[in-house]
Amino acid sequence: MKNKNYKSIVEHYEDCLDEHGDNHHGVDWPNKKDALKRYEVMLDVIPKNELTSSNKLLDFGCGAAHLLEFVLKQEKYKNVVDYSGADLSEKFISLSKDKFPNINFYRFDLLDMDLSTLPKFDYVVLNGVFTEKRELTFSEMWSYFQEMIKRVFLITNKGIAFNVMSKAVDWEREELFHLPTDQLIDFLTKEVSRNFIIRNDYGLYEYTVYIYK
């Protein structure tokens, strides 16, 4: 992807980390309760009948690895989630490696690399990767989103999960990515997979999508 404007999103999150430190504000989530709900919803991409075996999961856009902190506190994910993290930010990757030195963390730009150099994962979750567009136009963010989804889907064996902001709100914030579901569905069915679930049942002004092979 020639246009690298999406890197401004990474810079925004790094600024949040510098200002707020290693907490939910440091990855620009307004409150901790909602952040924890998002982790739960992301992990629900793994079907209940697969919670008895180990699944290789990549936390794409892992930030400060808060999803891993959540996993480690949940008994039901013990021996179920084999976690790895990835981020474009060297600052976040360094922080995550310092916290969890025995976990695999990758720093790369998925749009500017050979995918054959990456391992494959059973599931990939992208929590908060597409909720903010910052200074990007909707068109720029839409193009970035499509390219990312198509490439992420190539490195998974089973499925992916991501969230975006809903259009069913009283008002929209200019810096957020409010994606119409009809536009999303048209893209997914034509270019990714017809096997997907849209979740709008967890009380936040966003929705989460699970796409399966």
VOTORSE-406044 format. One record per residue: residue number from 1; chain; x, y, z of N, C-alpha, C in turn. Coordinates in steps of 0.001 Angstrom, whole numbers, plus 500000, padded with zeros to 6 digits. Each point is the difference from the previous one (the first is absolute). Example, Ala and Ser with C-alpha at 12.3 -4.5 7.8 and 13.67 -1.06 7.14 Angstrom:
! VOTORSE-406044
(1 "A" (513190 494310 507800) (499110 501190 500000) (500900 501200 500000)),
(2 "A" (499650 501050 499280) (500820 501190 500060) (499230 501090 500730)),
//
This chain:
! VOTORSE-406044
(1 "A" (500853 498813 500000) (499147 501187 500000) (500892 501240 500000)),
(2 "A" (499928 500806 498959) (500908 501127 499835) (499755 501085 501050)),
(3 "A" (498728 500265 500305) (499668 501036 500971) (500237 499481 501417)),
(4 "A" (500907 500634 500725) (500352 499557 501351) (499318 500850 501078)),
(5 "A" (498904 500669 499644) (499325 500864 500961) (499535 499249 501239)),
(6 "A" (499792 498684 499869) (499523 499219 501140) (500981 500013 501165)),
(7 "A" (501253 500359 499717) (500983 500046 501079) (499704 501116 501000)),
(8 "A" (499181 500963 499591) (499600 501053 500936) (499137 499432 501116)),
(9 "A" (499308 498905 499732) (499188 499345 501034) (500923 499408 501060)),
(10 "A" (501083 499358 499554) (500978 499432 500928) (500604 501104 500859)),
(11 "A" (500339 501116 499385) (500587 501123 500735) (499037 500524 501058)),
(12 "A" (498719 500012 499693) (498997 500447 500979) (500010 499111 501236)),
(13 "A" (500044 498684 499788) (500002 499084 501143) (501298 500111 500805)),
(14 "A" (501106 500242 499326) (501257 500202 500722) (499931 501262 500863)),
(15 "A" (499348 501031 499490) (499810 501222 500788) (499151 499725 501238)),
(16 "A" (498966 499150 499834) (499159 499628 501138) (500817 499262 501057)),
(17 "A" (500874 499101 499547) (500848 499260 500935) (500940 500946 500748)),
(18 "A" (500593 500956 499275) (500895 500966 500630) (499265 500825 501050)),
(19 "A" (498752 500352 499713) (499242 500869 500896) (499428 499263 501206)),
(20 "A" (499495 498783 499774) (499241 499307 501045) (500699 498785 500595)),
(21 "A" (500989 499452 499305) (500681 498825 500509) (499290 498700 499640)),
(22 "A" (500420 498935 500648) (499539 498646 499678) (498662 499701 500692)),
(23 "A" (498929 500516 499416) (498644 499737 500476) (499032 500177 498844)),
(24 "A" (498696 499902 500261) (499030 500080 498897) (500027 501357 499298)),
(25 "A" (500302 501076 500746) (500120 501308 499355) (501222 500056 499085)),
(26 "A" (501012 499227 500332) (501211 499975 499196) (499820 499365 498636)),
(27 "A" (498889 499279 499815) (499644 499466 498675) (498685 500623 499528)),
(28 "A" (499641 501117 500619) (498870 500851 499612) (498634 499331 500122)),
(29 "A" (499831 499164 501035) (498651 499537 500360) (499502 500875 501143)),
(30 "A" (498783 500528 499914) (499499 500946 501003) (499885 499434 501409)),
(31 "A" (499586 498738 500130) (499881 499428 501345) (500362 498519 499993)),
(32 "A" (500432 499531 501161) (500522 498642 500112) (498916 498945 499833)),
(33 "A" (498796 500261 500526) (498919 499021 499920) (499689 499644 498556)),
(34 "A" (499884 501010 499148) (499702 499748 498587) (501173 499313 499306)),
(35 "A" (501218 500348 500395) (501183 499352 499423) (499989 498507 500294)),
(36 "A" (499667 499633 501231) (499929 498584 500371) (498904 499275 499220)),
(37 "A" (498886 500684 499778) (498913 499402 499203) (500491 499714 498582)),
(38 "A" (500767 500903 499437) (500528 499798 498644) (500908 498772 499933)),
(39 "A" (500832 499808 501026) (500884 498828 499992) (499170 498721 499993)),
(40 "A" (498959 499984 500803) (499123 498825 500064) (499342 499727 498652)),
(41 "A" (499498 501060 499370) (499335 499859 498700) (500990 499549 498929)),
(42 "A" (501213 500538 500017) (501018 499587 499030) (500285 498506 500112)),
(43 "A" (500151 499516 501217) (500336 498592 500204) (498850 499066 499668)),
(44 "A" (498797 500529 499935) (498853 499186 499611) (500051 499565 498543)),
(45 "A" (500991 500504 499248) (500191 499511 498632) (500328 498507 500027)),
(46 "A" (500561 499522 501110) (500288 498569 500142) (498719 499289 500403)),
(47 "A" (499478 499107 499170) (498755 499292 500334) (500121 499212 501301)),
(48 "A" (498890 499874 500696) (500006 499314 501299) (500535 498574 499903)),
(49 "A" (499747 499339 498870) (500471 498613 499876) (501511 499903 499788)),
(50 "A" (500681 501156 499871) (501455 499996 499860) (500697 500485 501275)),
(51 "A" (499228 500175 501066) (500584 500453 501259) (500591 498859 500807)),
(52 "A" (500161 498863 499352) (500606 498838 500662) (501386 499686 499460)),
(53 "A" (500456 500785 499028) (501322 499754 499409) (500710 501327 499771)),
(54 "A" (501298 499934 499742) (500805 501207 499824) (499780 500610 498617)),
(55 "A" (499846 501324 499970) (499821 500733 498745) (501048 501103 499917)),
(56 "A" (500739 500012 498900) (500971 501062 499794) (499266 501286 499644)),
(57 "A" (500143 501010 500861) (499282 501252 499807) (500979 501155 499880)),
(58 "A" (499823 500816 498954) (500815 501198 499824) (499174 501216 500371)),
(59 "A" (500492 500759 500956) (499396 501276 500396) (500633 501071 499126)),
(60 "A" (499332 500311 498897) (500554 500903 498985) (499672 501446 500405)),
(61 "A" (501045 500823 500134) (499797 501313 500589) (499890 499841 501505)),
(62 "A" (500930 499235 500550) (499902 499561 501404) (500189 501126 500996)),
(63 "A" (500607 501118 499570) (500226 501084 500941) (500844 499537 501170)),
(64 "A" (499472 500186 501220) (500733 499632 501211) (499668 498598 500490)),
(65 "A" (499472 499171 499113) (499681 498594 500306) (498980 499863 501136)),
(66 "A" (499050 500907 500044) (498956 499920 501028) (499083 498800 499785)),
(67 "A" (499847 499565 498749) (499199 498799 499743) (500645 498787 500658)),
(68 "A" (501320 499917 499952) (500691 498889 500653) (499808 500063 501515)),
(69 "A" (500055 501177 500570) (499747 500146 501437) (498611 499473 500350)),
(70 "A" (499027 500302 499144) (498631 499513 500201) (499952 498480 499912)),
(71 "A" (500655 499428 498993) (500012 498547 499799) (500574 499282 501214)),
(72 "A" (501075 500526 500528) (500695 499343 501111) (499175 499992 501286)),
(73 "A" (499006 500867 500086) (499139 500057 501187) (498739 499149 499860)),
(74 "A" (499792 499406 498803) (498785 499231 499736) (500324 498508 499956)),
(75 "A" (499451 499266 500934) (500264 498566 500087) (499579 499272 498727)),
(76 "A" (498913 500461 499374) (499481 499271 498827) (500931 500067 498792)),
(77 "A" (500951 500946 500007) (500926 500106 498873) (501337 499320 500270)),
(78 "A" (500139 499411 501176) (501223 499286 500326) (500159 498808 499057)),
(79 "A" (501130 499891 499371) (500302 498933 499028) (499120 500066 498750)),
(80 "A" (499304 501125 499802) (499140 500176 498820) (500587 501037 499051)),
(81 "A" (500485 501098 500555) (500546 501090 499183) (501526 499977 500047)),
(82 "A" (500603 499696 498869) (501454 500062 499823) (500294 501360 499367)),
(83 "A" (500318 500973 500832) (500016 501410 499609) (501306 500442 499348)),
(84 "A" (499860 500804 498942) (501093 500788 499440) (499466 501400 499738)),
(85 "A" (500872 500985 500009) (499583 501374 499744) (500742 500594 498825)),
(86 "A" (499378 500981 499352) (500635 500698 498883) (499567 501463 500012)),
(87 "A" (500918 500864 499627) (499673 501422 499927) (500986 500691 499069)),
(88 "A" (499563 501114 499448) (500868 500799 499145) (500900 500915 500830)),
(89 "A" (499620 500206 501263) (500720 500930 500864) (501137 499322 500756)),
(90 "A" (501205 500486 499816) (501146 499494 500747) (499837 500290 501492)),
(91 "A" (499395 501142 500310) (499806 500397 501397) (499108 499003 500734)),
(92 "A" (498898 499596 499378) (499083 499045 500631) (500603 498600 500050)),
(93 "A" (500690 499609 498959) (500622 498672 499987) (501069 499897 501092)),
(94 "A" (500785 501033 500171) (501020 499989 501053) (499360 499886 501376)),
(95 "A" (498920 500742 500217) (499286 499932 501274) (499464 498596 500243)),
(96 "A" (499373 499415 498986) (499411 498668 500139) (501069 498937 500254)),
(97 "A" (501138 500111 499320) (501092 499038 500208) (500576 500111 501405)),
(98 "A" (500066 501220 500507) (500499 500188 501362) (499064 499347 501017)),
(99 "A" (498707 500082 499749) (499007 499437 500917) (499918 498479 499890)),
(100 "A" (500133 499508 498768) (499834 498566 499743) (501164 499482 499137)),
(101 "A" (501173 499829 500592) (501192 499630 499222) (499927 498617 499354)),
(102 "A" (499105 499141 500458) (499914 498648 499440) (498935 499857 498912)),
(103 "A" (499370 501111 499646) (498949 499986 498973) (500567 500515 498681)),
(104 "A" (499519 499450 498892) (500417 500476 498676) (499268 501295 499645)),
(105 "A" (500772 501044 499769) (499448 501268 499511) (500699 500353 498693)),
(106 "A" (499209 500410 499023) (500521 500316 498676) (499760 501482 499698)),
(107 "A" (500991 500634 499419) (499810 501361 499497) (500129 499966 498482)),
(108 "A" (498924 500359 499306) (500032 500030 498542) (498866 500860 499462)),
(109 "A" (500135 500376 498735) (498946 500692 499263) (499423 498975 499026)),
(110 "A" (498828 499512 500277) (499404 498923 499209) (499790 500400 498543)),
(111 "A" (499853 501287 499739) (499755 500459 498630) (501293 500184 499214)),
(112 "A" (501114 499767 500651) (501281 500253 499349) (500975 498867 500284)),
(113 "A" (499510 498746 499807) (500864 498853 500300) (499522 498764 499234)),
(114 "A" (500844 499015 499963) (499695 498714 499387) (499292 499130 501049)),
(115 "A" (498749 499672 499765) (499231 499246 500985) (500554 498601 500242)),
(116 "A" (500740 499467 499047) (500550 498648 500160) (501049 499942 501108)),
(117 "A" (500476 501165 500446) (500997 500027 501076) (499350 499908 501378)),
(118 "A" (498674 500070 500048) (499284 499939 501276) (499460 498599 500256)),
(119 "A" (499948 499583 501263) (499307 498742 500313) (498497 500199 499839)),
(120 "A" (499266 498904 499934) (498538 500097 499954) (499441 499792 501399)),
(121 "A" (498848 500605 500236) (499349 499914 501301) (498585 499462 499826)),
(122 "A" (499496 499333 501032) (498626 499518 499925) (499024 501171 499962)),
(123 "A" (500242 500970 500869) (499124 501176 500067) (500843 501263 500104)),
(124 "A" (499500 501071 499397) (500618 501317 500124) (498927 500973 500470)),
(125 "A" (500289 500754 501053) (499058 501019 500467) (500628 501373 499806)),
(126 "A" (499159 500949 499590) (500447 501376 499749) (499098 500927 500812)),
(127 "A" (500338 500150 501252) (499181 500782 500919) (500451 501457 500001)),
(128 "A" (499147 500890 499480) (500336 501416 499965) (500853 500431 498828)),
(129 "A" (500338 499081 499126) (500833 500347 498841) (499239 500897 499023)),
(130 "A" (498675 499806 499912) (499197 500745 499027) (498946 500900 500632)),
(131 "A" (500073 500244 501277) (498977 500844 500626) (500289 501488 499813)),
(132 "A" (501261 500359 499848) (500371 501404 499807) (500667 500195 498646)),
(133 "A" (499603 501048 499306) (500659 500334 498735) (500849 501264 500120)),
(134 "A" (499841 500735 501108) (500749 501222 500266) (499902 500989 498833)),
(135 "A" (501142 500387 499387) (499952 501017 498934) (499673 499415 498627)),
(136 "A" (499905 498686 499891) (499685 499401 498699) (498563 500335 499599)),
(137 "A" (499776 500140 498709) (498631 500127 499510) (499322 498642 500093)),
(138 "A" (498683 499974 499897) (499301 498712 500012) (500487 499129 498857)),
(139 "A" (500200 500585 498835) (500450 499250 498827) (501377 499385 500227)),
(140 "A" (500914 500761 500600) (501341 499482 500285) (499935 498858 501014)),
(141 "A" (499188 500175 501025) (499875 498960 501024) (499333 498756 499430)),
(142 "A" (499021 500181 499139) (499306 498880 499373) (500968 499189 499142)),
(143 "A" (500852 500665 499253) (500990 499306 499174) (500987 499238 500873)),
(144 "A" (500481 500648 501048) (500926 499369 500943) (499353 498787 500648)),
(145 "A" (498764 500149 500449) (499254 498914 500641) (499882 498792 499072)),
(146 "A" (499605 500213 498750) (499817 498897 499065) (501296 499224 499762)),
(147 "A" (501083 500742 499777) (501284 499337 499759) (500456 499204 501219)),
(148 "A" (499800 500569 501169) (500399 499318 501223) (499198 498725 500223)),
(149 "A" (498701 500076 499864) (499148 498832 500227) (500368 498873 499043)),
(150 "A" (500198 500319 498745) (500336 498964 499022) (501334 499328 500328)),
(151 "A" (500967 500780 500454) (501314 499431 500306) (499991 499242 501325)),
(152 "A" (499306 500538 501000) (499911 499287 501276) (499325 498653 499810)),
(153 "A" (498982 499955 499147) (499268 498753 499778) (500883 498927 499384)),
(154 "A" (501074 500429 499339) (500923 499042 499383) (500929 499339 501012)),
(155 "A" (500156 500600 501181) (500918 499412 500979) (499262 499247 501113)),
(156 "A" (498703 499782 499818) (499241 499243 500990) (499514 498682 499417)),
(157 "A" (499941 498985 500851) (499481 498698 499586) (498496 499870 500203)),
(158 "A" (499467 500758 500963) (498596 499800 500372) (499153 501264 499928)),
(159 "A" (500461 501104 500593) (499162 501188 499982) (500654 501226 500600)),
(160 "A" (499352 501141 499804) (500478 501263 500552) (498849 500745 500668)),
(161 "A" (500342 500939 500874) (499018 500862 500644) (500509 501437 499975)),
(162 "A" (499097 500945 499755) (500366 501417 500046) (498776 500811 500411)),
(163 "A" (500233 501207 500482) (498893 500895 500323) (500149 501326 499269)),
(164 "A" (498855 500611 499704) (499931 501339 499401) (498864 500753 500688)),
(165 "A" (499965 501302 499822) (498941 500789 500614) (498699 499854 499220)),
(166 "A" (498901 500028 500726) (498683 499843 499399) (499506 501301 499369)),
(167 "A" (499113 499866 499008) (499304 501152 499446) (498704 500268 500770)),
(168 "A" (499591 499045 500832) (498749 500143 500764) (500270 500733 501303)),
(169 "A" (500362 501268 499875) (500328 500835 501153) (499292 501349 499859)),
(170 "A" (499885 500720 501103) (499363 501320 499960) (500856 501002 499249)),
(171 "A" (501314 499856 500110) (500923 500871 499272) (501317 499261 499796)),
(172 "A" (500720 500397 498962) (501265 499353 499667) (501167 500942 500286)),
(173 "A" (501073 499409 500510) (501222 500771 500219) (500861 499938 498743)),
(174 "A" (500479 501144 499590) (500717 500129 498735) (501236 499104 499938)),
(175 "A" (500668 499818 501151) (501250 499238 499990) (499793 498494 500078)),
(176 "A" (498738 499553 500151) (499722 498574 500092) (499533 499439 498655)),
(177 "A" (500105 498680 499864) (499641 499318 498747) (498643 499329 500166)),
(178 "A" (498952 500708 499598) (498632 499489 500043) (499704 499344 498655)),
(179 "A" (499908 498676 499989) (499892 499250 498755) (498593 499436 499808)),
(180 "A" (499310 500366 498914) (498664 499451 499734) (500069 498491 499787)),
(181 "A" (499086 499262 500602) (500031 498542 499882) (499734 499529 498574)),
(182 "A" (499158 500719 499246) (499733 499554 498628) (501256 500109 499133)),
(183 "A" (500792 501031 500212) (501258 500149 499271) (500979 498903 500392)),
(184 "A" (500050 499704 501292) (500870 498926 500487) (499596 498648 499427)),
(185 "A" (498718 499684 500065) (499511 498704 499519) (500292 499814 498519)),
(186 "A" (499818 501044 499211) (500280 499920 498563) (501463 499654 499768)),
(187 "A" (500880 500634 500739) (501438 499723 499875) (500338 498578 500433)),
(188 "A" (499502 499592 501163) (500345 498672 500517) (499531 498890 499068)),
(189 "A" (498767 500077 499541) (499446 498926 499165) (500692 499918 498639)),
(190 "A" (500455 501121 499487) (500628 500014 498679) (501501 499703 500047)),
(191 "A" (500669 500374 501096) (501458 499946 499975) (500654 499208 501138)),
(192 "A" (499232 499602 501005) (500625 499307 501123) (499326 498659 500283)),
(193 "A" (498791 500025 500535) (499293 498771 500350) (498526 500320 500227)),
(194 "A" (499144 499026 499693) (498577 500152 500304) (499679 499454 501389)),
(195 "A" (501003 499445 500652) (499809 499362 501298) (500423 500976 501110)),
(196 "A" (499076 500851 500431) (500335 500988 501018) (498808 500262 500913)),
(197 "A" (500310 500564 501164) (499007 500363 501006) (500235 501453 500387)),
(198 "A" (498931 500785 500067) (500086 501384 500476) (499357 500076 501380)),
(199 "A" (500773 500408 501006) (499508 500080 501386) (499740 501448 500401)),
(200 "A" (498765 500225 500422) (499607 501333 500436) (499234 499891 501315)),
(201 "A" (500451 499071 500865) (499195 499609 501171) (500701 500244 501327)),
(202 "A" (501044 500839 499999) (500754 500129 501253) (500031 501425 500550)),
(203 "A" (499092 500841 499535) (499733 501259 500667) (500906 501176 499707)),
(204 "A" (500917 499869 499040) (500888 501111 499664) (499627 500573 498639)),
(205 "A" (500491 501190 499698) (499650 500680 498746) (500907 499539 498861)),
(206 "A" (500093 498707 499864) (500840 499372 498993) (499395 498640 499691)),
(207 "A" (500581 499297 499061) (499630 498598 499802) (501257 499207 499676)),
(208 "A" (499929 498714 500285) (501128 499104 499761) (499619 498984 498944)),
(209 "A" (500947 499663 499148) (499761 499057 498906) (500946 498816 500129)),
(210 "A" (499449 498799 499890) (500791 498772 499924) (499912 499508 498562)),
(211 "A" (501135 499760 499365) (500030 499429 498653) (500712 498657 500072)),
(212 "A" (499356 498985 499455) (500564 498644 500056) (500324 499477 498608)),
(213 "A" (500946 499091 499964) (500383 499347 498745) (498849 499147 499467)),
//
